[in-house]
Every structure is written in C-alpha cells, then in structure tokens.
Amino acid sequence: MDNKRLIPLMLLVMTIAIGWQYFLGFLYDKNPQWKRPGQETATTQPVGTSTQPVTSTLSIGPNVPGSTILPTTGAAALPNGAVAPPNGAVTLPGVALAPAGLSVGPADTSGIGIEIGSVKPKDKTYPIGLRINPRGAGLEQVVLNAYKPPIIKGDAPYTFQQPYEGFEDHTRPLGTREVTVNGQSIDLSKVNWTPDSTTATSATFTVTINDAKQVPVVRLSKVYEVFPHTAAGEGYEIVVRQTFENLTPFPVVVRAKFNGPTTPPRELEHGLDRQVITGYSTSGSVTLGHRTVEEFTKDKTVYEVKSDKDGNPALWSGQGSVYFNAVVLPIPLGEGARVPTYLDKITAEAINPDSSPETRKVAMTFETTDMTLAPASTVTLPMNVFFGPKIRALLKSPYYGQPPRAYDQTLLLTGGCTICTFQTVVDVLVWLLATFHALTKDWGLAIILLVVLVRLLLHPITKKSTINMQKMTKLGPEAERLKKKYGDNKEELNRQMMQLYKSQGFTPVLGCLPMFLQMPIWIALYSSLQSTFELRQQPFFYNLTWIKDLAKPDHLITFEHAYVLPLGIVFSGLNILPILLAVVFWIQAKVQPKAPNPTREQAQQQKMMQWMVLLFPIFLYSGPAGLNIYILTSTTIGIIESKLIRKHIEEREAAEKELTIVDGDPPKYEEKVPKSKGKLAAWVEKLQQTAEQVQKDQQKKKKK
C-alpha cells in the first residue's frame, strides 16, 4: 500500500475511533426511527395506566388489621375512571365507598419512611442503606455509603434509586403498583402500607384488600432485608420477598405489577452512559441484552424485554450507568427451576421521551402471570436485588460472575467507541494499571508507566519505522522521476515503485505501524477510563494538580453552560491537556524528517499532518483526562525517541562515509573503529561484515 492511500486511511481510522462515541449519540438523537434488532412490543399507554378493565368489587379495607384507606391529594388522577371523593376514600366502578375516616394500624403518611442498613459515610458494617416509603412499600432512596456522587459535594454519599420527580408513585423503585384479584384490578401505587416489623437489617410492610362488604380477600406483605460486608456479594445485594395470602375459603387468582429500578445518575458529560440491561438464559449460560436511554424516543417509548429476539427468557433485568448497576433477579419457584416462569412482562418505558437524552428517564415495570392461591394458602415471590458498583473484582467473583447472574458482562457494553475493543484487552490493560498503581499509589502515574512499557515494547518497530521515514525522504526524487517516466502506465509505475522500495529495503506500512499498534490501546484505555470503577474520581499526581478525575475532562475552569458542537463535541470548561496536545503535535510535525524536494504525495501528507495538529485535540477536547495524559506522554516520548534514533542513523551514515575499499578480490573494508570497543562489540561487527560479504558474493554469482 503506498502512502497516498495509507495516510488517508490512517486519518479515517483515527477519526472514527475517537469521534465514534460522540457521533453515535448525535445520530440516535437525529434519527429516532433507528432501532436495534430484538423483540419489541410498542405501546402508547401512559405510565401507570392499567391495561385491565376495572369492574372490581374490591377495596382497601379500613377496618381490617394491616389495611389502610387509599389516600389522595386534591384532584389526583386515578386509573380506569376511579374517582377521588373529598373524604380521601376511593370509589371504583362497582365498588362500595369505604367508610370515611376509618383506618386501622399506624399508617405512615410522612413520606420519610423507614431506614435499614446504614447511610453513614464509609460505614464499616453495612455498605448500603435503604429508605423505604410506606407509599406502595417502595424505595425512596438507596445509598451506597462508601462512594460519592458524580458531582462531589463534601462527604455526601452516593444516592440513587430515587423515584422520578413528578412521577413518584409510578416510578418508586420496587413499589407495588397494582394487584388484580379474580380479574378485578385495584391501584396500590398511592396506598400507604402498614409497617409490621422493623429491625436494623429488615423491614416488613402489609396491606389487606377487601371486597365490597369489607370482607378480607387477600393480604399482601413485603419484606426488605440488607446484609453486612461479610455476606455473599459483599452486602450489595438485598433480598425482597412479596407474599400473597388468600384470606378466603375459596381459590383466588392473583396478579401483581411492581416497579423496577430507576436510572442511576448520569456520570458522563456526554456519550452513552445509561442503559437498560437484561440477562437472558441461553443454553445454560447468560447472554446480555441492553438498550441505551437514547433509544427511547417519542416514536418508540416502550420496549418489552421479557425475552430476546430469539425468544430466550429473561433471568434478570434492571438499569445501569458506566459505574453502577441496579438489577432485579427474580428467584425461580420449584426445585431445579432455572427461569422465573411467574413473570409475564418486563417493560421499560421513557416517561419524558420529548426531553434531551441527557435528561431522559426510563421507568421499568415487572408484571406476574396469574397465580392461583388455594383457600387459606400463600405464595411468596423472592427477589435478589443488586445495588452496587461495577468493580471488576466484585462482578467477576464466583458469586456474581457465574449464572444465573453473570453480571461481569455489564463491565463493557458494546456501544459507541467500545464496539471497537474487547473485554480481554480492557482486562489486561486494567491489570497493568492496577500493578503500576500498587507501586505508585497514583492512577495518573500508573498511566505514565503504562506508556513507558508500551513504548519499550514497540521500540524495535518504532526504530524500523523511523529508518523507513528517513529512506522515504531520500527516495522522493527517484520516485518523482519514475512517475514522470511511467505516468501513463499505472501498472508499470506500480511495478517500478515496488522494485525501487524493495531495492532500498523500504516498507511503506512501517511508517504508520507504531500508531496503528497503539490504536487498540487508546480505544481500550478510553473504554477503561469510562467503565472501570477503580478509576472513577481519581486525581492526578496525588491530588496536587487541577486534574481531580481521570475519567472526565480536566476542567481548569467550568463553564456555566455547555456548548455542543457537531459530532457531539462538548465544550463545558477550559481544558488544559488538549491544548498541550496541540502544542506537542505541532512540535512533532516540525521535527519529522522532510524531503528536500518533496513529491506531490509527500506535500499532501505534510498538509494532512498540519490539519491533524488542529483536529486531533478538538476530538479529544471533551475526552477523559487519563486518555489525554496517555497520548500526551506517548507523543512526547515518541518525539524524543525519534530524535535519538535519527541521531544514531546520522552517526552511522557518517561512519559509513569513512569506509575505504582496498583493491583485491574479494574486496576488503577498512573502517576507523574506536579502540575502546570490547570483544563482544568486535565479534558482532566481524559477524556483520562476514554476512555482508556473503551477500555481495551471491549477487556477483547471480550477475554471472
């Protein structure tokens, strides 16, 4: 491949690799009709609206222990034509009005709820704290007390899994939204369940559903339980058990709908960092399916994720960001069961599809199948719910890394720039960084040591590349002469050019090979910095510089408003590293060897390099600081390395000019050799001279 084709190809690959992450988000935003392949079920049903017609004779009975009247506020909307009377009771079509003012049990209407676990920063016993709201018996918030939020505010712990503002009752995580008994549905999303029992590690809530005559029909109970650090999963997995109890002497058919996890807070300033994730059962293993928040648009607001495009059933589902996951794992019922067959639907829906991707929110709902309860019997649906960080050592542990979980697949989601790399490359890269971090105790210095290691491994190739570039400058006039001579015969021109390259030992591809070999490392490092939890919020050089987070741009000054350019390039602050990159690239272009009489192609290459000085830093302006530190360090070392190699070549050429040929057959060579050479150097030199002599003897024989 000649340089005329090679250099544009190299620029194209680099542009795609660096700009793909931003470009993909731009395309999805401008083309909402684009869809990924997969089994999809569209619907325009509003969030929280029941699909069941209500002709119910059920009510939430006020005079049964553990029950409460359905509260309302003002003219709050209720599903299926229900009316909210002034006394706070609810009238459903065909349902008797509950007596006003009656309720039994300490119904909590404060909205604060009950806390279990610990929200104390860096608690040594419990890594997680839950605040449970009696309203729907759902989670008001989940706190991971060992970590800080994306925007660091003092010692505030990381808080996620909160209901979306304005949609609280229909998005409160794990809150029970609706129950259907014998085909008759009733809304539970606004019901304050009664706290039944509470300890430091568990909380139980109950609610009872009565018929029109206030006779108890079904009692629901929900138990939350947290665990200490020493528990399996290091305490990031909680247990939730929902129990349905038949209080009648007759069989009843029960169906329930409850909320799934909400989207974790956005971590990145741009790019695809929040996704709906689902693990599917495929031939004894787990296959990951995922959809970015950007895929939920006003033309496609809902995705059904209960099964994949091949009909494989879901084992678990939830939502995640680049650094955190919230996953619901329903436990199968029955000995030997692998799949929770009692699930009928798992739905993900955008509640504000008209908003920008940065503020778009996705709600999830889980719906059970019809479950028949024998008289005076119960059925319990247990779930293991993971609320935790995407730490490699954690998710690759036997507990989380094996089916039915296999959560380690969420460490690197193939989307944007990450589609260009592999998990194995990222794993090796992170292992090297962790090893260097153990020596330096600083992730930024670990990145610099990684650069040194890579440059040492690539030095032989870099040396050959530099030699080839030196030869290219000398071949320019001869190449131009051949083009003038064979300009009308491309086939002969190519043959003569290849013969010229071969005679001089010049390999065009070697000129760009070091950069091509580093491209997978750049892409993998980009993925690592934005998906490896260990690098989250890590400063550079022991927190003595302005760089406070290697996984984000190095804002020296943060702008009040972000400015978005085409291809998704974001200017949200004054970043110093991309400016330094531009300076280093300019120096690199200046020190590169140039032909005294450059050909047309060589002149074009020089112009392309000048454009790269400008374009490359722009593409990297909103990139993570760690990646810019890597490229800046690698380029700087490359400039020094190339200069030393060229100096060595010039010294060698100067020494060769001092060679004198003595008459005789075979020819002998005399060279001024410094007396300080040792035995090993002299032996190597003698061996090299012998090899050259043999080569020349063979050439003479061929000519004869």
N, C-alpha and C positions, 0 to 999 in steps of 0.2 A: 504494500500500500504506500503510495507516495504521499509527501507532506501536504500536497494540495487537498487531498481527501482526509488525511489523518487529523489535521488541526481542526477543521470544522466539526468533524465527528467528536473529537475530544471536548470541544466547547459545548456541543449539543448535549453530550452525556453529563457534563458538569452542571449545565443549566437545569436539566431535568432533575438531576439528583438533589440539587439544593432548592430549586423552586417548586418541586412537585407537591410538597406539603401544603404550600400556600395556594398553589394553582388548583388543587383538588377541591379545597373549600370554596374557592371562588366559583368553580364550575357547578358544584352542587347548589350553591346559593342562586345562581343564574338559571339553572336548569332543573327545577324541582321535579320534572317528569321523569328524570333518570332514576332507575331502580336497580337494585342488586337482585340477582336471581335468588329465588327462595319462595317458599309457600307463603302467600299473603292473603289476607282477608280484609278488605276495605269496609269501612263503615263511617257514617257521618253522625252517629249517635253522640250526643253531648256527654261529657264526662259525668259520671254518677247517675245517669238515667237508666232505669231498669228496663230490661228487654222483656220482662214478664208482665202480662196484663194483670192488673190488681182487681180481683173481685173478692178480696180477703175478708174473712170474718175474724182475723187475728188482731190483737192489740198488745201493747206492752203494759201488762197489768200493774196497777199501783198498789194493790193490796196483797201481793204475794211476796214473801221474803226474797230479797235479792233482786227485785224488779224496781223500775222507776218509770214515771210518766215521761213521754217524749217531749223534751223542751224545745221551744222555738224562740226566735228573736225577731220581733217585728213581723214583716211580711216575707219571711224566708221562704224560698221556693222549695217545695217538696215534690217528689216524683209521682207520676201517674195520677195526677189530679187530686192529690191529697190536699186538704185544707187545714190551715193552722188557725184555730179559734183563739180568741184573746186570752182564755184561761190557761193556755200552754199545752193542753191535751191535743191529740191528733184525731181527726176523723178521716178514715179511709172509706172508699166506696163499699158499702155493705157492712161496715164495722160500727158497733155501738160506740158512742162517745164515752171516753173514760171519765169517771167522776172527777170533778175539779178539785185540786188542792190535796189529793191523797197520794202518798208515796210511802214506801217502807224502806228503811235502810239509809245509811249515811251517804246519800248521793253527793258526789263531789262536783260542784259546778264552778270551781275556781279556775279551771283550765291549767293549773300548775301541775297537778298530778303527783305521782309517787316516784321517788328515785330509788334505784337499786344499783349495786356496783359502786363506782366512785368517779366523781368528776374532778377530784383533786389532782392538780398537775403532777405528773410522774408518780402516781400512787404505786406503792411497792406491792400491793396485794392484788388489786383489780386494774386491768388495763382499760376497762371500758365502764362507762356509766350510762344508764338509761333513765330517761324521764318519761313516764307513761301517763298519758292523759286518759281519764275515765271516759271521755267522749269517744265512743267507738272502741274503747280499750286499745288505742293505738299509741304509737311512739311520738312524743312531742319533740324529742331530740335524742341523738346518740353522740356521746362524747368519747373520743379516744384521747385519754389524758396525757399520753406520752408525746404527743405531736402538736404542732402549731398550725394555725390556718394558713391558707395560701398567702394572704397578706398578714404579716406578723404584727400583732398588736400586743406588746407586753408579754405577759405569761398566759394569755388566753389560750385554752386548749382547743384542739381541732374538733369542731362540731359539725356534724352532718346528719342526714336523715331527718330533716325537718319538713313539715307539711308546707306546700307552696302557698304563699300569701294570696288570699282571695279565693283559694280552693281548699281550705284546711280540712273540711270534713270529708272530702272526696280524695284527698291525697295523703292523709296522715298514715305514715308507714305502718303496715301490719294491722291497721284498724279494720274491724269488721264493718262492711258497708251495707250488706243486705242478706237476709235469710228468707228462704222460701220453704214453707211447710205445706205439704199436700197440694202443691201448685199455687199457693197463695203467698205473695211476697210482702215483705214489710221492710222499710228502710231503717237501718240501725246506725247510720253514719252520724246522726245527731244525738244519739242516746248516751247518756252518762251511765256507764256500767258501775256497779257497786264494788268497791274494794272489799274482798272477802278475807284475805290474809296477806300480810306483808312481812318479809324479813330483809336482812341486808343483801341477800342474794336472789330473792324471788318475790313475785307479787302475783296475786290471783284476783281476777275480776269476774263477776257473774251478772247475768241478766236473764229474766224469765219472760216468755211470750205466752199470753193468754188468749183464749177465744173470746167471742163476743159476750159471753156470760161470765167473763173473768175467771174461767177455769184454766189452771195452768196446763199448757200443752208441751212446751219444750223449754228446757233451761240450758243456756249456753254459759260456758266458763272458759276463761283464757288464762294461761299461766305463762309468765316470763321468768326465765332463770339465767343468771350470769355465773361465771366461773373465774377462779383466780388464775394468776400467771402460770401456775404449775399444771393446770388442767391441759387436756389434749387440745391442740390448736392454740396454745399459749393464751387462752382466755378470750380470743377474739370471736369465738363462735358462741352464740347464745342458743337456748332451747325455748321454743314457743309451742305450747300444746293447746289446741282448741278442742273442747269436748262438747258434744251434743247429747243431752239426756232426754229421753222420752218419758214424760210425766203422766201419760195416759195409759189405759188398759188396752189400747188399740195400736196397731202398727202405724207409724207415720213416715212419710218420705221427706227428707230434709236436703236442702241445697243451700250452699253459702257462697258469698262473694266477699273477698277481703282485699285490701290494698297491698301492693308490693312496695319495694324500696323506691325512694325518690333519687333524683340525680345528685351525685356528690358535687360540691362546689367546683367551679371552674378553676383549674390550676394554671393553664397556659394563657398567654395574652392572645394567641391566635392558634389556628390549627385544630385538628380533630382530637379532642381530649376527653369527650364524654360519650359513652356508648351503652346501649342495651346489650347485655351478654347472656347467652344461654348455652348450657351444655347438653348435648344430645347423646342418647345411648345408641352406639353403633358397633355391633359385633363384639360386645364385651369391653369396648373402650368408650372414651368420651370425645366427641367432636365439638369444637367451639363454633358457635354462630354469633355474629354481632352486627349491630346496626348503629351508625353514628346518629347523634342528635340532629345533625344537619339533614339526614334523610327523611325526617318527619316534617312535612310541609303542608300547606293548606290544601294541596291537591292529593296528599296522601298522609292523613293524620294518624292512622291506626295501622298497626302490624300485629298479626296473630303469630305468636312464637311458640305455641304449644308443640309444634313439630316442624322439622325442617323440610326442604323441598323434596326429600326422598321419603318422607313420612316417618322418619325416626323420632321417637317421643323425647320430650324434654326431661332431663333429670333434675335440673336446677335452672334458675333464671334470676336476673337482677340487673343492676346498673353499676357502672364503674367509671372512674376517671383514669388518668395516667398513673395515679399513685394510690388510689383507694378503690375497694370493691364493697358492694352491698349485695349479697347473694342469698336467695331463699332456696333451701334444699328440702323439699317435702320428703318425709321418710315413707317408703312403701309399706303398705299393710300386708300382712300374711308372710308366713315363713318362706324364705327363698325368693321373694318378690324383688325385682330389680328396679322397677319403674312404678312411680306413684299413679296407679290407674284411677284413683279417685279424682284426678284433676281433669276437667273438661276443657277449660280455656285458660290461656295465659296471654294477656293483651297488653300492648304498650301503645300509649296514645299521647300525642302532643296536645297540651292544654292551651298553648298560645302559639299556634303554628304560623301566625302572621308576623311574629316578632323576629328580630335578627337571630342568627344562630347562636350568638354569644349569650343571649338571654332566654333562649328557647328552653322549655321544660317538658319533660316526659313523665307521665304517670303510668303505673303498672297496676293491673288487677289480676287476681287469681280466682277462678271460679271452679267449684267442685261439681262432680256429677250428682245425680240423685242418689241419696244414701237412705236405704230403708232401715228404720230402727224398730226392732221388736218391742212389744209392750214392756215398759219399765227397764229398758236397756240403754246403754250408752255407746257412743263411738268417739274415739279420740284420734285427731289428726296431728301428729307431731311434726315439727319442722326444726331443722338446724339452720340458723341464720348467721352468716359470716359478715361481720362489720369490722374490716381491718385493712392494714396497709399491704401493698403489693411488694413485700420484701421477698427476694429470691429464696433465701434460706428458709423462710416460713412456708411459702407456697410450693416449694419443691420438696418439702419434708414428706415422709411416708403418709402422714395423716391427710395433708391437703393435696399432695401430688398424685395420689392414686384414685382410681374410680371408687365411688361414684362422683368424687369431687373433681380431681384433676384441674384445680384452679390455676396451676402454673401456666396453663395455656393462655391465660389472660395477661401474662407478663409482657408479651409483644403481640399487639393486634395488627394484622396486616392491613394497613390503610395509610394513605399518604406516602411519605418517604419511606416508612418502614416496610413497604411492599418490596423494596429493593434489597433487603437484607434478610438474614436468617437468625433464628434464635440461638443456634450454636455459636455463630460469630459474636453475637452480643454476650453470650455467657462467657466465652473465653476472654473477651475484652474486659468485662466486669471483674472476672477473676484476677486478671493482671492489675487492674486498677486497685482492687482490694489488697493485693500483695504489696504494691508500692505504697498504698495508704498506711499499711501496717508499719512501714519503715519511716514515713514522713509525717504521719498523723495530719495530713492535709491533702484533700482530694485534688486541689489545683496543682500542687507539686507532683502528685501521682500522675496526672495527665502529662506533665512535662517529662517525667521519667519514661512514660509510655512512648512519647515522641522520640526520645533518645534511643530506646530499644528498637523501635521501628526503623529509624534512620540507620542504625548499625546493621540491622538485618538486610536493609536494601542498599547498603553501601557498594557492594560489588556491581549491582545493576546500575546504580547512580554513576559509578565511575565509567562503566561502558557507555552509558548514555551521554555523559559529558564528552568523552572521546569522540563519539559519533557526531555530536554537535560541532566539535572542532573540525572534523573531517568535512562536514556539510558546508562550512564556510569556505573551505578550500575547493570544494567540488563545484561551487557556483559558476565560475566562468566556463568550465568544461561542459557543464550541464546546459548552459545557455547556448554554447556552440552547437551541441547536438540538436537542440530544439530548432535552431535556425536551419540546420542541415536536413533534418528529417521532419520538419514541421507539417508536411503534407501527408506523411505516412505514420499514423499513430502507432500502428503495430510495431514497425521497425524502431520508432522512437522509444517505445517502452522496452523493447529488447536491448537497445543500446544503453539506455539508462540503467537497466538492471545489471548489464555487463560492467558498466562503469562502477556501480555500487559494489559489485562483487569483487572487482579488481582492487578496490581500495579498502575492502573489508568494512563497508558502511552498511548499517542496518537501520532503515528509517524508523521502524517501530520502536527501537530502543530509546529514541529521543523522548518519547512520552510515556514509556513503560513505568518509570517510578511513580508518576502521578496516577496512572491507571491502577497500579497495585495498591495505592493508598486510598483510592475511592471507596472500596468496601469498608475500610476502617473509618473513614469520615462518616459514611452513612450509618454504620453500626454505632459509632460514638454519638451521632445525632439521636438515634433511637435510644441509646443507653441513657443519655442525659435527660431525656424527656419521658422515660419509662422506668428507670431504675431508682427505686425509692431511696437507696443509700446516698444518692447524690442530691436529693431534694433539700433545698435551703442550706447548702453547704457553701461557706465563704471561701475566698481565695487567699492564700498566704496568711493563715492563722488569723483571719478577720482583721488584718491590718490595711487592707485596700478598700476601695469603693465597691468591689465586687462582693455582694452578700449572698448571691445564689447562682451557682454554676449552671443550673438548669434553666436560667432565664437570661434575658439580655442584661448587659452590665450598665444599668441606668446610673449615670453620674447625676443627672437631673431628670426628674419625671415630669412629663408634660401633664397639664390639667386635662387635655383632651387628646385622644389618639388620632392620628391621621393615617388612613388606609389608602395605599396606592394600588394600582392594578397588580394582579398576580398575588394579592393578599399580603404585600409587604407593609408592615405596620411601623409607623414612627410614633412611639409613645414616650420617648425620652431621649436624652442625649447619651449616646453610647460611644465609649472611647475606643474599645477594641476594634470595631470595624474601621475606624479612622486610621488606627495604627496599621491595620491590614492593608489599607490603600497605600500607605507610605512604603511598607515593606514590598508590596507587589511592584510599585514604581521602581524601587531600587533594584529588584530582581530583573525587571525588564531592561534597566540601564546596564547592568553588569553582564547580561547574556552576550556571548560572542556573536559578532555580526560580520557578515561577509563584506570585504572592501568594495566589491561590485555586486551588490545583491541582485538576484534574479527577480522576476515579477512575483513568483510564488513566495520567495523569502521576504519581499517587501510587504506582501499581503499578510504574512504571518506576523511580522513586526507590528503592523497596524492592529491585528487581532489582539496581540498581547497588550497593546495600549488600551484597547477597549475593555479587556479583562481587568485591568487595574481599576477601572471605574465600576464595571458591572458586578464583579465578584463581591466586593464589600457591600454593595447595595443588597444583593441577595442574602448576605449574611448579617445584615444590619439588625434584624429582629431575631436572629438565631441565638441559641444558648451561649452564654459566656464561655463555658467549658470547651465547646467546639471551636470557638474563635481563638481561645488560648492554644488549642492543639494546632490549628492551621497557622497561627502567627508564629509559634515556636518552630514548627516544622519548616516553614518557609525561611525563617531566619537562619536556622541551622543549614538548610539547603543552600543558601547563598554563600555561607562561609565554606561549606563542603565543596561546592563547585569551584570557588576561588582557589582553594588549596589544590584541587585536582588539576585545574588548568595550569597552576604554577608548576606542579610536578611534570605535566606534559611539556611545558615550555623548557624546563630544565633538561628533560630527556632529549628533546629535539636539538637543543643547543649542544648537548654532549654528542649526539649522533653526527652533527656537522663537523666535529673534530676528528671523526674517524678517517683514517688514510688507508688506501688499498695498496698493498705491496704486490709487485708483479710476481707471477708464478702460478703454477697450476697444482692443486687448487688454490684459489686466492686466500690470502691470509689478511686478517684485520688487526690493526694496532689501535688501541684506544688508551687515552690517558686515564688511567684508573688511580684513584686516590690510594695511597699506601695504607691508609687506615682500614681498608676492607678486611674483614675477618675471613676465616677459612670457609664458613658456610656461604657467605656472600660470593666469594670467589668461585666456589663449586657451582652455585646456581648460575652465575654468569657464564661459566665454561659450558654448562649444560645447555644454556640458551644458545650460545654460539654454535655448538655442535648441531642443534636442531635446525638452526638457520642454514647451516652449511649443507645438511642433508636435503633440505627443501630446495636449495638452489641447484644441487646436483640432479635432483629429479626433474626440475624444469629444463635443464640442459638436455637430458635424455629425451624428453618429450619433443623438444625442438628438432633433434636429430631424426 
